[in-house]
Amino acid sequence: MDHFYQSLPAHPDFKSSFEKNKFASVPDDWFILITDIAGSTKAIAEGRYKDVNTAGGLTAIAVANVYGHMDFPFVFGGDGVTFLLPIQFLFPIRSAIADTIGQVKSVYGLELRAGIVPVQQLYESGAKLYVSKFNASPHYNQCSIYGDGLALAEKWIKTGGDESFLVRETEKITSADFTGFTCRWQDIPSAKGEVISLILQPLDSEYDKAAKVISRVLNFINAEFGDEVEYHPISVQYLAPDSGPYLQKEALAHSGGKKGVKYFLRLMKIHLEMLIVNISMKYNLPLRSGHYELKRLKQYQVMSADFRKFDGTLKMVISSSPKNRHALEQYLNDLSKEGKILYGMHVSNRSLMTCILKAGESQEVHFVDGADGGFALASKMLKEKLRN
């Protein structure tokens, strides 16, 4: 087992990791795995934004179940996940992702793309790649990734010049394990009326200057919106269990995409678990499941929500009033005119959440995105600005 990432100190909060150069170079015997949903914009236009999020998030639990825990670097981007992983996991993870490609096609009718690039190859091309982590909650250390290595890896994968980078469905040797994947919450209304999905890219490649810009933006958000708890997109009072078709899709994901005995048993198990949880929350019963006190289930969702991250771009989901949003747009436009940043933004009135739990490890993360397109549409806006 490679303990590089586990031995990194976890900084106390998100902002602290930008105050000084606290990133460590990724070992050259690691690799980058990048996944995303092809045609996500079209699927979102068809109202399938939750399918896009959950299908993209499946890769995280598939990798976690190969790795054995969740203390490894990964960043959720709305329609996919970027991972940094040690080389000894290359072959089992390739197989798990290959199977996930097939499962996503079967369950969601979407095309999951995946590519793997050795870090050593990036370093030989002159690229840099750094990682740090901060303590997002007692149950989750979240990574931040910096350097031009990610952008170069994505370019190599998407241009298709070297097909050895691509992961194909035919590479499946063993089945992916999605134990711990759940999607059981309705879209979550904003307490302030709006939900902002923001992707911001510093234009200076020097870490110190880029980090300074990010710190300025975070300081502005804190001044305009208040502390994190005030702009956190997930609120306990607005969390409501889902009872719609996504429960069926969760069952399908766990049954190999086929409706048979295994599917119906899984669906019954999901409904039974939800019944027990709802009774425990309603009557404040002291029931437990793993590290969970079921009566406090909503609090756990808020505690380990993945609503701000950095992977070379600042990604945030923010609960906002129209007044706060206009102030933020004006501030970001001013920074853009100064040539310091470019950004993409999408505004909805709700957020959505995909939950990843590592059974037996007391580890969890709840991926958060804005509804109706969120990060995917913010990314589209940013890419158009970059092209221009």
Summary of the structure (lengths in Angstrom):
residues: 388
radius of gyration: 19.9
end to end distance: 44.8
largest distance: 60.5
contacts: 1310
relative contact order: 0.17
helix: 46%
strand: 26%
